[in-house]
Amino acid sequence: MEDSLQTLELLAVAWALAAFDGRINIVSDSLYVVGMCNRIEDADIKEVQNQRLYQLLVGLRQTIAG
C-alpha cells in the first residue's frame, strides 16, 4: 500500500513532535496536517482500512497528549 502525500506529511510532523523534547514550532501549508494536529487530542479514533494511517493517528495523539 502506498502512502499519500498527506500521510507522509503527517508522519513527518509526528516524527518531529516525538523526536524533540520541549516546545517546537512546525510550519506547514497542509490544511490536512494542521487540522489533524489541532483536533487529534480530543478526537475519538476508530480503526480504518488504512492500518498505517490508524497507527499514525493513535501515535500522534499519544505524542501530543504526552
All heavy atoms as a GROMACS GRO file, in nm:
protein
  514
    1MET      N    1   0.084  -0.118   0.000
    1MET     CA    2   0.000   0.000   0.000
    1MET      C    3   0.089   0.124   0.000
    1MET      O    4   0.180   0.135   0.081
    1MET     CB    5  -0.091  -0.001   0.123
    1MET     CG    6  -0.178   0.122   0.135
    1MET     SD    7  -0.286   0.120   0.278
    1MET     CE    8  -0.399  -0.005   0.227
    2GLU      N    9   0.062   0.214  -0.088
    2GLU     CA   10   0.140   0.336  -0.097
    2GLU      C   11   0.084   0.442  -0.002
    2GLU      O   12  -0.036   0.448   0.021
    2GLU     CB   13   0.137   0.391  -0.239
    2GLU     CG   14   0.215   0.307  -0.336
    2GLU     CD   15   0.221   0.370  -0.473
    2GLU    OE1   16   0.214   0.494  -0.483
    2GLU    OE2   17   0.231   0.295  -0.570
    3ASP      N   18   0.173   0.524   0.050
    3ASP     CA   19   0.131   0.636   0.133
    3ASP      C   20   0.095   0.754   0.045
    3ASP      O   21   0.159   0.777  -0.057
    3ASP     CB   22   0.242   0.677   0.229
    3ASP     CG   23   0.263   0.576   0.340
    3ASP    OD1   24   0.163   0.525   0.391
    3ASP    OD2   25   0.379   0.548   0.373
    4SER      N   26  -0.004   0.829   0.087
    4SER     CA   27  -0.036   0.953   0.017
    4SER      C   28   0.059   1.062   0.065
    4SER      O   29   0.126   1.048   0.168
    4SER     CB   30  -0.181   0.993   0.044
    4SER     OG   31  -0.196   1.035   0.179
    5LEU      N   32   0.065   1.169  -0.007
    5LEU     CA   33   0.148   1.282   0.033
    5LEU      C   34   0.103   1.335   0.169
    5LEU      O   35   0.185   1.369   0.254
    5LEU     CB   36   0.142   1.393  -0.072
    5LEU     CG   37   0.228   1.516  -0.045
    5LEU    CD1   38   0.374   1.478  -0.028
    5LEU    CD2   39   0.212   1.617  -0.157
    6GLN      N   40  -0.027   1.337   0.192
    6GLN     CA   41  -0.079   1.385   0.320
    6GLN      C   42  -0.035   1.296   0.435
    6GLN      O   43   0.003   1.345   0.543
    6GLN     CB   44  -0.232   1.393   0.315
    6GLN     CG   45  -0.282   1.498   0.219
    6GLN     CD   46  -0.431   1.488   0.196
    6GLN    OE1   47  -0.487   1.379   0.194
    6GLN    NE2   48  -0.495   1.601   0.177
    7THR      N   49  -0.038   1.165   0.414
    7THR     CA   50   0.006   1.073   0.518
    7THR      C   51   0.154   1.090   0.547
    7THR      O   52   0.197   1.088   0.663
    7THR     CB   53  -0.024   0.928   0.478
    7THR    OG1   54  -0.163   0.914   0.449
    7THR    CG2   55   0.014   0.831   0.587
    8LEU      N   56   0.234   1.109   0.444
    8LEU     CA   57   0.378   1.131   0.463
    8LEU      C   58   0.405   1.262   0.536
    8LEU      O   59   0.494   1.268   0.622
    8LEU     CB   60   0.450   1.127   0.329
    8LEU     CG   61   0.452   0.991   0.260
    8LEU    CD1   62   0.510   1.004   0.120
    8LEU    CD2   63   0.530   0.889   0.342
    9GLU      N   64   0.329   1.367   0.504
    9GLU     CA   65   0.345   1.494   0.576
    9GLU      C   66   0.307   1.477   0.722
    9GLU      O   67   0.374   1.530   0.812
    9GLU     CB   68   0.260   1.602   0.511
    9GLU     CG   69   0.310   1.645   0.375
    9GLU     CD   70   0.215   1.740   0.304
    9GLU    OE1   71   0.094   1.742   0.336
    9GLU    OE2   72   0.261   1.812   0.214
   10LEU      N   73   0.200   1.405   0.747
   10LEU     CA   74   0.157   1.380   0.885
   10LEU      C   75   0.261   1.297   0.960
   10LEU      O   76   0.291   1.324   1.076
   10LEU     CB   77   0.022   1.308   0.885
   10LEU     CG   78  -0.052   1.299   1.017
   10LEU    CD1   79  -0.079   1.437   1.076
   10LEU    CD2   80  -0.182   1.224   0.999
   11LEU      N   81   0.321   1.201   0.893
   11LEU     CA   82   0.428   1.120   0.952
   11LEU      C   83   0.548   1.207   0.989
   11LEU      O   84   0.605   1.192   1.097
   11LEU     CB   85   0.471   1.011   0.854
   11LEU     CG   86   0.587   0.922   0.898
   11LEU    CD1   87   0.551   0.843   1.022
   11LEU    CD2   88   0.626   0.828   0.785
   12ALA      N   89   0.584   1.301   0.904
   12ALA     CA   90   0.698   1.390   0.932
   12ALA      C   91   0.670   1.477   1.054
   12ALA      O   92   0.758   1.496   1.139
   12ALA     CB   93   0.727   1.477   0.810
   13VAL      N   94   0.550   1.527   1.065
   13VAL     CA   95   0.514   1.610   1.181
   13VAL      C   96   0.513   1.525   1.308
   13VAL      O   97   0.565   1.566   1.412
   13VAL     CB   98   0.378   1.681   1.159
   13VAL    CG1   99   0.328   1.745   1.286
   13VAL    CG2  100   0.391   1.784   1.049
   14ALA      N  101   0.455   1.406   1.300
   14ALA     CA  102   0.451   1.318   1.416
   14ALA      C  103   0.593   1.282   1.461
   14ALA      O  104   0.622   1.280   1.581
   14ALA     CB  105   0.372   1.191   1.383
   15TRP      N  106   0.681   1.255   1.365
   15TRP     CA  107   0.820   1.224   1.398
   15TRP      C  108   0.887   1.342   1.467
   15TRP      O  109   0.956   1.325   1.568
   15TRP     CB  110   0.898   1.186   1.272
   15TRP     CG  111   1.044   1.163   1.303
   15TRP    CD1  112   1.100   1.049   1.347
   15TRP    CD2  113   1.148   1.261   1.295
   15TRP    NE1  114   1.235   1.069   1.366
   15TRP    CE2  115   1.267   1.198   1.336
   15TRP    CE3  116   1.152   1.395   1.257
   15TRP    CZ2  117   1.388   1.265   1.338
   15TRP    CZ3  118   1.273   1.461   1.262
   15TRP    CH2  119   1.390   1.396   1.302
   16ALA      N  120   0.867   1.462   1.414
   16ALA     CA  121   0.929   1.581   1.473
   16ALA      C  122   0.880   1.603   1.615
   16ALA      O  123   0.959   1.636   1.704
   16ALA     CB  124   0.900   1.703   1.386
   17LEU      N  125   0.750   1.586   1.637
   17LEU     CA  126   0.696   1.605   1.772
   17LEU      C  127   0.750   1.501   1.870
   17LEU      O  128   0.774   1.533   1.987
   17LEU     CB  129   0.543   1.599   1.768
   17LEU     CG  130   0.473   1.715   1.700
   17LEU    CD1  131   0.324   1.687   1.684
   17LEU    CD2  132   0.494   1.845   1.777
   18ALA      N  133   0.771   1.380   1.823
   18ALA     CA  134   0.822   1.274   1.910
   18ALA      C  135   0.973   1.285   1.932
   18ALA      O  136   1.024   1.247   2.037
   18ALA     CB  137   0.787   1.137   1.851
   19ALA      N  138   1.044   1.337   1.833
   19ALA     CA  139   1.190   1.338   1.838
   19ALA      C  140   1.249   1.450   1.923
   19ALA      O  141   1.360   1.436   1.975
   19ALA     CB  142   1.248   1.347   1.696
   20PHE      N  143   1.177   1.559   1.939
   20PHE     CA  144   1.230   1.675   2.010
   20PHE      C  145   1.157   1.696   2.142
   20PHE      O  146   1.035   1.692   2.147
   20PHE     CB  147   1.218   1.801   1.924
   20PHE     CG  148   1.300   1.796   1.799
   20PHE    CD1  149   1.244   1.759   1.678
   20PHE    CD2  150   1.436   1.825   1.802
   20PHE    CE1  151   1.320   1.752   1.562
   20PHE    CE2  152   1.513   1.818   1.688
   20PHE     CZ  153   1.455   1.782   1.568
   21ASP      N  154   1.235   1.717   2.248
   21ASP     CA  155   1.176   1.746   2.378
   21ASP      C  156   1.144   1.893   2.387
   21ASP      O  157   1.211   1.977   2.329
   21ASP     CB  158   1.275   1.710   2.490
   21ASP     CG  159   1.294   1.560   2.504
   21ASP    OD1  160   1.202   1.486   2.466
   21ASP    OD2  161   1.402   1.518   2.552
   22GLY      N  162   1.041   1.924   2.462
   22GLY     CA  163   1.004   2.063   2.483
   22GLY      C  164   0.917   2.116   2.370
   22GLY      O  165   0.861   2.042   2.291
   23ARG      N  166   0.911   2.246   2.362
   23ARG     CA  167   0.828   2.312   2.262
   23ARG      C  168   0.894   2.310   2.126
   23ARG      O  169   1.016   2.318   2.115
   23ARG     CB  170   0.799   2.456   2.303
   23ARG     CG  171   0.714   2.464   2.426
   23ARG     CD  172   0.687   2.609   2.462
   23ARG     NE  173   0.593   2.612   2.570
   23ARG     CZ  174   0.472   2.663   2.558
   23ARG    NH1  175   0.434   2.718   2.446
   23ARG    NH2  176   0.390   2.661   2.661
   24ILE      N  177   0.811   2.300   2.025
   24ILE     CA  178   0.862   2.300   1.888
   24ILE      C  179   0.760   2.373   1.799
   24ILE      O  180   0.640   2.358   1.817
   24ILE     CB  181   0.886   2.157   1.837
   24ILE    CG1  182   0.944   2.156   1.696
   24ILE    CG2  183   0.761   2.074   1.845
   24ILE    CD1  184   0.987   2.018   1.649
   25ASN      N  185   0.809   2.455   1.711
   25ASN     CA  186   0.724   2.523   1.614
   25ASN      C  187   0.736   2.450   1.481
   25ASN      O  188   0.846   2.427   1.431
   25ASN     CB  189   0.766   2.669   1.594
   25ASN     CG  190   0.734   2.753   1.714
   25ASN    OD1  191   0.635   2.732   1.780
   25ASN    ND2  192   0.820   2.850   1.742
   26ILE      N  193   0.622   2.414   1.426
   26ILE     CA  194   0.618   2.347   1.296
   26ILE      C  195   0.533   2.431   1.203
   26ILE      O  196   0.421   2.468   1.236
   26ILE     CB  197   0.560   2.205   1.307
   26ILE    CG1  198   0.649   2.120   1.398
   26ILE    CG2  199   0.544   2.142   1.170
   26ILE    CD1  200   0.595   1.983   1.428
   27VAL      N  201   0.587   2.462   1.087
   27VAL     CA  202   0.516   2.540   0.987
   27VAL      C  203   0.477   2.446   0.874
   27VAL      O  204   0.560   2.372   0.823
   27VAL     CB  205   0.603   2.656   0.934
   27VAL    CG1  206   0.530   2.733   0.826
   27VAL    CG2  207   0.644   2.747   1.048
   28SER      N  208   0.350   2.449   0.836
   28SER     CA  209   0.302   2.361   0.730
   28SER      C  210   0.200   2.434   0.644
   28SER      O  211   0.121   2.513   0.695
   28SER     CB  212   0.238   2.236   0.790
   28SER     OG  213   0.182   2.155   0.690
   29ASP      N  214   0.201   2.405   0.515
   29ASP     CA  215   0.099   2.460   0.427
   29ASP      C  216  -0.011   2.357   0.401
   29ASP      O  217  -0.099   2.378   0.320
   29ASP     CB  218   0.160   2.507   0.295
   29ASP     CG  219   0.216   2.393   0.212
   29ASP    OD1  220   0.233   2.283   0.267
   29ASP    OD2  221   0.244   2.415   0.094
   30SER      N  222  -0.008   2.247   0.474
   30SER     CA  223  -0.106   2.141   0.457
   30SER      C  224  -0.221   2.159   0.555
   30SER      O  225  -0.205   2.140   0.676
   30SER     CB  226  -0.040   2.004   0.479
   30SER     OG  227  -0.138   1.903   0.482
   31LEU      N  228  -0.337   2.195   0.503
   31LEU     CA  229  -0.455   2.209   0.590
   31LEU      C  230  -0.491   2.076   0.655
   31LEU      O  231  -0.541   2.072   0.767
   31LEU     CB  232  -0.573   2.263   0.510
   31LEU     CG  233  -0.561   2.407   0.463
   31LEU    CD1  234  -0.682   2.445   0.376
   31LEU    CD2  235  -0.551   2.501   0.581
   32TYR      N  236  -0.465   1.966   0.585
   32TYR     CA  237  -0.492   1.832   0.637
   32TYR      C  238  -0.409   1.808   0.764
   32TYR      O  239  -0.462   1.770   0.869
   32TYR     CB  240  -0.459   1.728   0.531
   32TYR     CG  241  -0.472   1.585   0.576
   32TYR    CD1  242  -0.597   1.524   0.582
   32TYR    CD2  243  -0.360   1.510   0.610
   32TYR    CE1  244  -0.609   1.392   0.623
   32TYR    CE2  245  -0.372   1.378   0.649
   32TYR     CZ  246  -0.496   1.320   0.655
   32TYR     OH  247  -0.508   1.189   0.695
   33VAL      N  248  -0.280   1.832   0.757
   33VAL     CA  249  -0.191   1.807   0.870
   33VAL      C  250  -0.220   1.903   0.985
   33VAL      O  251  -0.231   1.861   1.100
   33VAL     CB  252  -0.043   1.818   0.826
   33VAL    CG1  253   0.050   1.813   0.945
   33VAL    CG2  254  -0.010   1.708   0.727
   34VAL      N  255  -0.235   2.029   0.955
   34VAL     CA  256  -0.263   2.128   1.059
   34VAL      C  257  -0.396   2.097   1.127
   34VAL      O  258  -0.407   2.100   1.250
   34VAL     CB  259  -0.262   2.271   1.000
   34VAL    CG1  260  -0.310   2.372   1.103
   34VAL    CG2  261  -0.123   2.306   0.951
   35GLY      N  262  -0.497   2.063   1.048
   35GLY     CA  263  -0.627   2.029   1.104
   35GLY      C  264  -0.622   1.906   1.192
   35GLY      O  265  -0.681   1.902   1.300
   36MET      N  266  -0.549   1.804   1.148
   36MET     CA  267  -0.535   1.682   1.228
   36MET      C  268  -0.466   1.712   1.361
   36MET      O  269  -0.511   1.667   1.466
   36MET     CB  270  -0.452   1.577   1.153
   36MET     CG  271  -0.524   1.511   1.043
   36MET     SD  272  -0.648   1.399   1.109
   36MET     CE  273  -0.668   1.293   0.969
   37CYS      N  274  -0.359   1.787   1.356
   37CYS     CA  275  -0.285   1.818   1.479
   37CYS      C  276  -0.368   1.904   1.574
   37CYS      O  277  -0.360   1.886   1.696
   37CYS     CB  278  -0.153   1.888   1.445
   37CYS     SG  279  -0.035   1.777   1.365
   38ASN      N  280  -0.447   1.994   1.521
   38ASN     CA  281  -0.530   2.080   1.606
   38ASN      C  282  -0.642   2.003   1.674
   38ASN      O  283  -0.682   2.038   1.785
   38ASN     CB  284  -0.590   2.194   1.525
   38ASN     CG  285  -0.492   2.304   1.497
   38ASN    OD1  286  -0.394   2.322   1.569
   38ASN    ND2  287  -0.516   2.379   1.391
   39ARG      N  288  -0.694   1.898   1.610
   39ARG     CA  289  -0.811   1.828   1.662
   39ARG      C  290  -0.783   1.690   1.721
   39ARG      O  291  -0.871   1.632   1.782
   39ARG     CB  292  -0.915   1.815   1.551
   39ARG     CG  293  -0.970   1.947   1.506
   39ARG     CD  294  -1.087   1.931   1.412
   39ARG     NE  295  -1.055   1.890   1.277
   39ARG     CZ  296  -1.011   1.971   1.181
   39ARG    NH1  297  -0.991   2.097   1.206
   39ARG    NH2  298  -0.987   1.925   1.061
   40ILE      N  299  -0.663   1.639   1.708
   40ILE     CA  300  -0.636   1.500   1.743
   40ILE      C  301  -0.645   1.473   1.893
   40ILE      O  302  -0.686   1.365   1.934
   40ILE     CB  303  -0.498   1.454   1.688
   40ILE    CG1  304  -0.484   1.302   1.694
   40ILE    CG2  305  -0.384   1.519   1.765
   40ILE    CD1  306  -0.559   1.230   1.588
   41GLU      N  307  -0.614   1.569   1.975
   41GLU     CA  308  -0.608   1.546   2.120
   41GLU      C  309  -0.745   1.505   2.176
   41GLU      O  310  -0.753   1.420   2.265
   41GLU     CB  311  -0.556   1.669   2.192
   41GLU     CG  312  -0.520   1.643   2.336
   41GLU     CD  313  -0.447   1.758   2.400
   41GLU    OE1  314  -0.432   1.864   2.337
   41GLU    OE2  315  -0.404   1.742   2.513
   42ASP      N  316  -0.852   1.564   2.127
   42ASP     CA  317  -0.986   1.535   2.176
   42ASP      C  318  -1.064   1.440   2.086
   42ASP      O  319  -1.182   1.415   2.109
   42ASP     CB  320  -1.066   1.665   2.192
   42ASP     CG  321  -1.002   1.759   2.294
   42ASP    OD1  322  -0.947   1.709   2.393
   42ASP    OD2  323  -1.008   1.881   2.274
   43ALA      N  324  -1.000   1.384   1.985
   43ALA     CA  325  -1.070   1.302   1.886
   43ALA      C  326  -1.085   1.158   1.933
   43ALA      O  327  -1.000   1.104   2.003
   43ALA     CB  328  -0.994   1.305   1.755
   44ASP      N  329  -1.196   1.098   1.894
   44ASP     CA  330  -1.214   0.954   1.908
   44ASP      C  331  -1.167   0.893   1.777
   44ASP      O  332  -1.219   0.926   1.671
   44ASP     CB  333  -1.360   0.919   1.932
   44ASP     CG  334  -1.409   0.963   2.069
   44ASP    OD1  335  -1.328   0.964   2.163
   44ASP    OD2  336  -1.528   0.996   2.080
   45ILE      N  337  -1.072   0.805   1.785
   45ILE     CA  338  -1.015   0.745   1.664
   45ILE      C  339  -1.071   0.605   1.649
   45ILE      O  340  -1.052   0.520   1.737
   45ILE     CB  341  -0.862   0.742   1.671
   45ILE    CG1  342  -0.807   0.882   1.690
   45ILE    CG2  343  -0.804   0.676   1.546
   45ILE    CD1  344  -0.658   0.886   1.716
   46LYS      N  345  -1.140   0.582   1.538
   46LYS     CA  346  -1.188   0.447   1.511
   46LYS      C  347  -1.095   0.383   1.408
   46LYS      O  348  -1.031   0.452   1.329
   46LYS     CB  349  -1.332   0.448   1.460
   46LYS     CG  350  -1.350   0.509   1.324
   46LYS     CD  351  -1.494   0.496   1.280
   46LYS     CE  352  -1.508   0.538   1.135
   46LYS     NZ  353  -1.638   0.510   1.084
   47GLU      N  354  -1.088   0.252   1.414
   47GLU     CA  355  -0.998   0.182   1.322
   47GLU      C  356  -1.050   0.196   1.179
   47GLU      O  357  -1.170   0.186   1.154
   47GLU     CB  358  -0.988   0.035   1.360
   47GLU     CG  359  -0.871  -0.032   1.296
   47GLU     CD  360  -0.830  -0.159   1.368
   47GLU    OE1  361  -0.873  -0.182   1.481
   47GLU    OE2  362  -0.753  -0.234   1.308
   48VAL      N  363  -0.960   0.226   1.088
   48VAL     CA  364  -0.994   0.245   0.948
   48VAL      C  365  -0.924   0.140   0.864
   48VAL      O  366  -0.839   0.066   0.913
   48VAL     CB  367  -0.956   0.388   0.900
   48VAL    CG1  368  -1.038   0.493   0.972
   48VAL    CG2  369  -0.808   0.415   0.921
   49GLN      N  370  -0.958   0.132   0.736
   49GLN     CA  371  -0.898   0.031   0.649
   49GLN      C  372  -0.747   0.049   0.634
   49GLN      O  373  -0.673  -0.048   0.624
   49GLN     CB  374  -0.963   0.034   0.511
   49GLN     CG  375  -1.102  -0.023   0.511
   49GLN     CD  376  -1.161  -0.025   0.372
   49GLN    OE1  377  -1.110   0.038   0.280
   49GLN    NE2  378  -1.269  -0.099   0.357
   50ASN      N  379  -0.703   0.174   0.633
   50ASN     CA  380  -0.560   0.201   0.619
   50ASN      C  381  -0.496   0.188   0.757
   50ASN      O  382  -0.497   0.281   0.838
   50ASN     CB  383  -0.539   0.342   0.562
   50ASN     CG  384  -0.394   0.373   0.535
   50ASN    OD1  385  -0.304   0.314   0.593
   50ASN    ND2  386  -0.371   0.467   0.446
   51GLN      N  387  -0.440   0.071   0.784
   51GLN     CA  388  -0.383   0.042   0.916
   51GLN      C  389  -0.268   0.136   0.950
   51GLN      O  390  -0.252   0.176   1.065
   51GLN     CB  391  -0.336  -0.104   0.921
   51GLN     CG  392  -0.301  -0.152   1.060
   51GLN     CD  393  -0.420  -0.154   1.155
   51GLN    OE1  394  -0.534  -0.168   1.115
   51GLN    NE2  395  -0.393  -0.139   1.282
   52ARG      N  396  -0.190   0.172   0.851
   52ARG     CA  397  -0.077   0.264   0.875
   52ARG      C  398  -0.127   0.401   0.921
   52ARG      O  399  -0.072   0.459   1.014
   52ARG     CB  400   0.007   0.277   0.749
   52ARG     CG  401   0.128   0.366   0.764
   52ARG     CD  402   0.218   0.350   0.642
   52ARG     NE  403   0.316   0.453   0.631
   52ARG     CZ  404   0.435   0.449   0.689
   52ARG    NH1  405   0.468   0.348   0.765
   52ARG    NH2  406   0.521   0.547   0.670
   53LEU      N  407  -0.232   0.450   0.858
   53LEU     CA  408  -0.289   0.579   0.898
   53LEU      C  409  -0.346   0.569   1.039
   53LEU      O  410  -0.327   0.660   1.120
   53LEU     CB  411  -0.397   0.623   0.799
   53LEU     CG  412  -0.470   0.752   0.833
   53LEU    CD1  413  -0.373   0.870   0.840
   53LEU    CD2  414  -0.580   0.780   0.731
   54TYR      N  415  -0.413   0.461   1.070
   54TYR     CA  416  -0.468   0.442   1.204
   54TYR      C  417  -0.358   0.446   1.310
   54TYR      O  418  -0.369   0.517   1.409
   54TYR     CB  419  -0.545   0.309   1.210
   54TYR     CG  420  -0.592   0.274   1.348
   54TYR    CD1  421  -0.699   0.340   1.406
   54TYR    CD2  422  -0.527   0.175   1.422
   54TYR    CE1  423  -0.742   0.306   1.534
   54TYR    CE2  424  -0.570   0.142   1.549
   54TYR     CZ  425  -0.677   0.208   1.605
   54TYR     OH  426  -0.718   0.176   1.732
   55GLN      N  427  -0.251   0.370   1.287
   55GLN     CA  428  -0.140   0.368   1.383
   55GLN      C  429  -0.075   0.505   1.396
   55GLN      O  430  -0.036   0.547   1.504
   55GLN     CB  431  -0.038   0.263   1.342
   55GLN     CG  432  -0.088   0.122   1.354
   55GLN     CD  433   0.007   0.020   1.294
   55GLN    OE1  434   0.099   0.054   1.221
   55GLN    NE2  435  -0.018  -0.107   1.324
   56LEU      N  436  -0.066   0.576   1.285
   56LEU     CA  437  -0.008   0.710   1.285
   56LEU      C  438  -0.093   0.806   1.369
   56LEU      O  439  -0.040   0.883   1.450
   56LEU     CB  440   0.006   0.761   1.142
   56LEU     CG  441   0.064   0.900   1.122
   56LEU    CD1  442   0.202   0.911   1.182
   56LEU    CD2  443   0.068   0.932   0.974
   57LEU      N  444  -0.224   0.800   1.352
   57LEU     CA  445  -0.314   0.889   1.428
   57LEU      C  446  -0.311   0.857   1.577
   57LEU      O  447  -0.307   0.948   1.660
   57LEU     CB  448  -0.456   0.879   1.374
   57LEU     CG  449  -0.476   0.932   1.232
   57LEU    CD1  450  -0.618   0.903   1.186
   57LEU    CD2  451  -0.446   1.080   1.224
   58VAL      N  452  -0.310   0.730   1.611
   58VAL     CA  453  -0.302   0.692   1.752
   58VAL      C  454  -0.170   0.738   1.814
   58VAL      O  455  -0.167   0.795   1.924
   58VAL     CB  456  -0.321   0.539   1.768
   58VAL    CG1  457  -0.288   0.494   1.910
   58VAL    CG2  458  -0.463   0.500   1.732
   59GLY      N  459  -0.061   0.718   1.742
   59GLY     CA  460   0.069   0.762   1.790
   59GLY      C  461   0.079   0.914   1.802
   59GLY      O  462   0.136   0.965   1.899
   60LEU      N  463   0.022   0.985   1.706
   60LEU     CA  464   0.022   1.130   1.711
   60LEU      C  465  -0.055   1.181   1.832
   60LEU      O  466  -0.009   1.270   1.903
   60LEU     CB  467  -0.037   1.187   1.582
   60LEU     CG  468  -0.044   1.340   1.573
   60LEU    CD1  469   0.094   1.402   1.577
   60LEU    CD2  470  -0.119   1.381   1.446
   61ARG      N  471  -0.170   1.121   1.858
   61ARG     CA  472  -0.249   1.162   1.974
   61ARG      C  473  -0.173   1.136   2.104
   61ARG      O  474  -0.170   1.221   2.194
   61ARG     CB  475  -0.383   1.090   1.977
   61ARG     CG  476  -0.469   1.139   2.094
   61ARG     CD  477  -0.605   1.084   2.096
   61ARG     NE  478  -0.599   0.939   2.109
   61ARG     CZ  479  -0.704   0.860   2.100
   61ARG    NH1  480  -0.822   0.911   2.079
   61ARG    NH2  481  -0.690   0.731   2.113
   62GLN      N  482  -0.106   1.022   2.114
   62GLN     CA  483  -0.028   0.991   2.234
   62GLN      C  484   0.088   1.089   2.251
   62GLN      O  485   0.118   1.132   2.363
   62GLN     CB  486   0.024   0.848   2.228
   62GLN     CG  487  -0.085   0.744   2.242
   62GLN     CD  488  -0.035   0.604   2.218
   62GLN    OE1  489   0.075   0.582   2.164
   62GLN    NE2  490  -0.116   0.506   2.257
   63THR      N  491   0.152   1.123   2.142
   63THR     CA  492   0.266   1.216   2.148
   63THR      C  493   0.220   1.354   2.191
   63THR      O  494   0.284   1.418   2.277
   63THR     CB  495   0.335   1.225   2.011
   63THR    OG1  496   0.383   1.095   1.974
   63THR    CG2  497   0.451   1.323   2.014
   64ILE      N  498   0.112   1.402   2.135
   64ILE     CA  499   0.061   1.535   2.170
   64ILE      C  500   0.010   1.538   2.313
   64ILE      O  501   0.033   1.636   2.387
   64ILE     CB  502  -0.046   1.581   2.070
   64ILE    CG1  503   0.020   1.611   1.935
   64ILE    CG2  504  -0.123   1.702   2.121
   64ILE    CD1  505  -0.076   1.647   1.825
   65ALA      N  506  -0.056   1.433   2.356
   65ALA     CA  507  -0.111   1.428   2.492
   65ALA      C  508  -0.002   1.409   2.597
   65ALA      O  509  -0.019   1.451   2.712
   65ALA     CB  510  -0.213   1.316   2.504
   66GLY      N  511   0.110   1.347   2.556
   66GLY     CA  512   0.215   1.307   2.649
   66GLY      C  513   0.288   1.418   2.708
   66GLY      O  514   0.335   1.436   2.808
   0.00000   0.00000   0.00000
